Amino acid sequence: MADRLREEIIKLKAEREAIILAHNYQREEIQLLADYIGDSLDLARYSTKVKEKVVAFAGVDFMAQTAAMLNPDKTVLIPDPMARCPMAAQLRLEMVREARRRHPGAAVVLYINTLAETRAEADIVCTSANATQIVNALEEDEIIFGPDKNLAWYVQQRSDKRIIPLPDFGYCYVHRMFTAADILLKKEKYPDAEVLVHPECDPEVQRLASHICSTSQMLVRAKASPAKRFIIATEIGMVERLRREFPDKEFVPALDTAVCQQMKKHDLQKLYESLRDLKHVVKVPPDVAARARRATERMLELSGRATGD
């Protein structure tokens, strides 16, 4: 069944002039079929460089929205429209406007992991890899930062500016699963391992890291490091990709149950049906897309080639 679906998807790709993009957290069956695998920003940027007219985006909602905003002349599909990021939904448009009223001199920096209509209210967006660089490059001394509180904490440790988390409860439920006890247990078992931790993890977990890394930075570090073993504190799909990319090194998940259920909603059947019927087209209102695109372009100007989540 799976082999037949893969063959049909490959055939449909050619017929539809389509490309398949997959996030690092996707199921392995999707990653193996993808034309390109990466973090959210890398995927969106890649989508602008290809000639294909249809982009099947295997990621969560805000990622597909970014691709749609950057490609108004292409059809962007999301195989399962219920693949919605809970953290992105935590920060609503009204919250940003209210925060501006309370802090009129502050700049609004929003993580790219934010829904399009809210991101359109940002002065600038950032990724987990460049958040500190973006914040420190701004003139303002106060920064409204959302939606991830742990990423805000990470930036605050590296900036003299006042960081105002918005909302004050924002979090990724997958990265919140990791505890200091999980890391210490793995370090005791593998004392020679480097510990790579995502900045969406809680502060006590970040403090135990050898390196705090976005997903794209984990790939870079794994390649450059002389270490042969790594403890990985992020979603389990990233561990699977690291194992494929670097078969001569060992990657130990800090937690086997760190699974993003929303990312895993996509499967071969849904991808096939989406391409077959050109269904679940991602649309962003033009005015929202224009404002959100400006915030993204400003980030790229300030940071050069940004790396993503």
N, C-alpha and C positions, 0 to 999 in steps of 0.2 A: 504493500500500500504506500509506504513512504517513498520507495523508489519511483513508483508511478507518479506520485504527486510532484516529486522533484523534477522528473522529466517534463511534466505538463507545465510546471512553473517556468522552466527554462524556455520551453516553446512559446509560452505566453509573453515572456520578456521580449523575445524577438518580434513577435507580432505587434505588441503594444509600444515598441520602442521605449522600453522601461528599464529602470535600474532599481536594484534592491539595496537599501541602506539598513544596517543593523547596529543597534547600540551594544556596547560592551556587556551589558547585562542580559542580553537576549538569550533564548534557548540556543543550545549548540546547533540544533538542526537548522535554525534560521541563520546563525552566524556562518555556517559552512556554505550556505547558498548565497550569501550576500556578496555584492560587488565591492562593498567597502564596509569596514567595521570601525567604529570609533566612539568618541564621546559626543555629546549633543552638538557642540559648536563645530567640531571637525566634520560631522556628518552634514550639517547645514551648509557649511562652506563648500564641502565637496560637491554638494548637489548643484551649486551654481557654476561648476566648472565642466559639467558633462553636457553632451548634446542631446541625450535622451529626453523625450517629451513627458514621460511619466516617471514619477518617483514614488516607489513603494517604501514607506518609512516605518520600519519596525522599531518603534520606540514609544514613549508616552506622549501625551497630548501636546505639552508645551514645545517639545522637540519638533514634532511635525508642523506645528504652527510656525516655528522659526524658518523651517525649510519653505513653507508656503509663502511667508512674507518676503523671503529673499528670491523667490522664483515665481513672480506673478504670471509669467507666460507658460508655466508648467502645471501639470496636474499632479498634485501631491495626495497620495492615498495613505491611510492608516488601516492596516488589516483588521484590527478590532478597535472600534471607536470608544470602547469602555476602558481602554488602556489610559487611565487618567492618573496623574501624579497627585497623591494626597497632599504632599507638602506644597506644591504649586497652588493648590486650591485654598490653602490656609490664608494666603494673603489676598484680600479682596481690594478692589479699586477704591472703595470708600475709606478703607484704612489708610491708604497712602495719602489721600486728600486731607483727611483729618490730621495725620501726622505733619503734613506741610503747614497746616494752620497752627498747630502747637509749636512747631519749630521753623519759623519762617526763614531763618538764615541757613538752614541745613540743606545739603545736597542729598538727593535721593539716588542711592545706588542699589539696584535690584539684581540679584542673582539671576542668571539666565534661566534658571529653573523656576520660572514664574509664567503664569498665563499671559497671553498677548495683551488683553485689555488692561491688565494691571501694569505690565511692562511698559506700555505706552505712556504711563505717568512718570517713568523714571527719567532722571537727567542723564543717566548712563547705566549700562548693565555691566556685569562682570561674570567671570567664571570662578570656579573654586581654585583654579591655578593662578589667576591674575588678580584676585580680589584685593589683596594687600597693595599691589602695584597701582591699581586703579584708585583706591581710596587715597593713598599717599600722594598721588599726582594731582588731586583736586585742590582748589584754593580754599574751599570751605573747611572750617574747623570742626563742624558737627556733620555727621553722616547718618542719615536714616538708611538702615540696611536691612534687607529682608529677602526671602522669608526664613532662611535657616539661622536659628539662634546660635548653633554651634559654629557655623562658619563665621558669624559675626564675632564670636568670642575669639576665634582663631585670628581674625584680622586685628581685633583690639590688642592682642598681645604683640603685634608688630607695627602698631601705629600710635602716634601721640594724639591723634584726633579722638574726639568723643564719638563712639559708635552707639547708635540708638537702634536696638533690635526691633524689627517690626515683622510680624507680631512678636510679643515677648515669649510666646510658646512655640514658635515655628520650629519644626523638626522633620527629618526623614525617619520614618518608622523603622526602616531597615538598618540604618546606621546607629539608631538608638538601641538596637538589640545588643550591640557589643558592650561588654563591661570590662572594667580593669581586671576582674578575676579571670575572664576569658583569656586576656592577653598574658597575664602572669602565669597561668597554667600552661599555655603554649610555650612561653619563654623558658619555663622550667624544663619542659620536655625537649625543646630544641634550642639550647643555649647559644648555638652558633648562628642562629637565624637573624636576618634583618627583619624588623617589624615595620611594615608599610601600612599606614593608617589614613583613611580618608578624613578630610577636615569637617565632614558632617557628623563625625563621631563625637561623643561627649568629651568634655575637657579632660577628665581623668584617663580616658583612653588615649587621647592625643598626647598626653604627657609621657606615655610609655612607648611612643613611636621612635624608631630609628630615623624615619623620614615620614613627614606628613605629605601625602600626595593625592592629587586628582587621579582619575583613572588613566588619563594619558601620561601623567608623570610616573605612574607605577610601571608602565611599559618602558619608559626611558630609563628609570632607575634599575629595573631588573636587567636590562641590557648592559648598562654601564658598570654595575656593581661587580666586584670580585666574589661576592658571596654566592654560595651554591644553594642556599635555602632561605626562603622568605615566608614570614607569617603575614597573611593578607587580611586586612580588616576593611572589607567592602563587600558588595553583593557578590554572590557565589559565581555568577556568570563571568566576572572578571578573572577569577581564579582559573576557570576553564580556558579562557583565552590565553592567559599567561603560560599555562602548561603546554598549549599547542605551539606558541611562539618560541618558547625556550625549553625544549624537551630535555636539555642537559642540566636543568636546574629544578629544584623542588619547591613547590608552592603549597603552603599549608593554609587552609582557610581558618581564620581565627574562630569562626562559628559556622558550622555546616548548615545551619538553618537560616542563614542570612539571605533570604530570597525575596525579591520584589515581585509580589503577586501580579501587579499591574503590568510590569514588563513581560512577564511570562504568559500573558493573555494571548499573545500572537503565537500561532503555530502554522504548520505547512498548509493545512486545509484553509484557514482563514486568509493566508497570503494568496493561495491559488484563487479563491473566490473573489478576493478584492481585485486582482489583476484581470480575471475573467470578465467580471461585470463592471470594472472601473467604478467600484462602489466605495463608500466612505471617503469621499473627497474632503480634504481639509480646506476650509475657507476662513479667511480673516478679513473683516471689513476694511476697505481701503484706507480709511482715515486712521484706524487703529494700527494697521500694518505700517503706514508711513511714519507714525510717531515712534513706534517700537523699533522700526528699522533705523531711525536716526540715533536712538540711544545705543543700538548695537554698533553702528558705524563709528560713533564717538569712542566707544571702547576700543575698537580696532585701531583707531588713530592714536590713542594714548598708549596702547600696549604693544603695538606691532602685531606679530603673529601670535594671537592668544591661543592657549590650549584650554580645553573645556573641563567638564564636570569630573 
